[in-house]
Amino acid sequence: MLMDDILELADVVADSELEGAIIWLLRLIGLLALLGGLGLWLLTDMGLLVLPLVLIVGGLILLIVPSLLLTLAELGGD
């Protein structure tokens, strides 16, 4: 159910004129999360690595997934 909603939203974004801007905005947020996670991991003395790990994984997901979702929406829309 959630994946259907995400693909429907990706289809709406793919049909709009703002496709490229939204992809780059999500990539920028992902890059900032990735750099923040790496900074927390390398530059602080945290006992638990949960927060840096979540930021790194979340950043990688935001860097990769938006373009994949839009590609799937375009393939499904044909």
N, C-alpha and C positions, 0 to 999 in steps of 0.2 A: 504494500500500500504506500509506504513512504517512498520507495523507489519510483513508483508510478508518478507520484506528485513531483518528485525531483526532476524526472524526465519531462514532465509536462511544463514545469517552470523553465527548464533548459530549452524546450521547444519554443516557448514564448520569447525567450531572450534571443534565440537564434533567428526568429522572424523579425525582431526589432532592429533598429539601426544602431543600437548601443552594444552590440555583441562584442566588439573588440575592446571597448572601454571597460565593460564589466569583467571580461577575462583578465585584462591587465590590472584592474583594481584588486581582484582576488589574488592574482600572482604577487602583487606588491604586498598585500597583507600576509600572504604565505612567506614571502622572503623576510619580512620584518619578524614574523614569529620564529622562523628558522634561525635568524641571526640572534634574536633574543634568547632562544633556547641554548644556542651554542655559547653565547656570552655568559649566561647563568651557569652553565656547566663548566666552562673553562676559567672564568674569572672570579667565582665565588667559592666559598668553602661550605657548601650545603651537604648535609648528611644524606638526605634523600635525593635521588636523581629523578623523582617522579615529574616535577614541574618542567625541568628542562627537556625531559624525554617527551612529554606531552606536547610541548611547544615545537620541538624538532619534527615529530611525526605529523602534527597538525599542519605545520608549515609546508612539509613535503606534499601532503595531501592537497593543500590549497594551490600548490604550484602545478600539480599534475592533473587533478581531477576536472577542473572547469573545462579545459579544452577537450578532454575525453567525453564529458557529458554532452557538450555541444556537437561533437562529431556523431555520437550515438543518436542524438535528436535529429540531426540532419539526415542520417541514414534511415531512421525510422519514419521520417516524414515523407520520404520519396515514394 
